[in-house]
Amino acid sequence: MRLNEEDIEHVLTQKGVEQPKVKDIMSEIKRLEDEEAERAKLQSASRKKKKMAVSYTHLRAHETDSY
């Protein structure tokens, strides 16, 4: 289960964390989420680049263990 921003802010406030610190924590969470999304995007792009065409002869060599 993932908490939304309002839930996180509510918990921090209930625990006595002062508002400026809550804002700092929320900013850091947002930065980390953005960083994670960018990393996932780059990994996805990287996987797409790894696909490459190979010849029929190359595929047959793998099928027959004659490479």
N, C-alpha and C positions, 0 to 999 in steps of 0.2 A: 504494500500500500504506500502510495506516495502522498505526502502532505502538500497542500497548496500554500501559497504565500501567506494568506490570511491566517491559516492554522499555525504556521511557524511563528509569525509575529505574535499571535495570541499566546502561544506557549511561552515564548521569550518574555513577554510582558508580564504574564502571570508568575513567572519565576523571578521577577524583580529586575530584569535587565533594563537598563535605562534606554530611552528612545534613541539617542544618538548611536549607541552601540547596536541596537536592533537594526538600524538603518545600515550600519557597516556590515553586519552579518548578512543581511538580505542582499546587499550589493555583491558580497563575496560569493554567495550562493548563485546569483545570477551570472557572475563572471565564470564560475566553474561550469554551469550548465551550458553557457555559450561555447566555452572551450571544448566541452565534451561533444556538443553538436558539430562543431567544426572538425574535430578529430574523426567522428563517425563519417562525415561527408568526405573527408580526404581518404579514409579507408575504403569507402565505397568506390570512389573514383579510381583508386589504386587497383582494386579487384577487377574493374572493368578493363583497365589497361593490360592486365595479365592475359586476357583472352587473345589468342593469336591463331591465325590460320596455319595448318600444317598440310603437307601433301598426303595424298592417298597412299603413296609408298611408305611414308613414315608411319601412318596408322596401321598398315598391314604388317610392318616390321614388328610393332608392339604386339599385335594379335598373335603372331606366329613365333614370337621370341627370337627373331632373327635380326636383331639390331646390333 
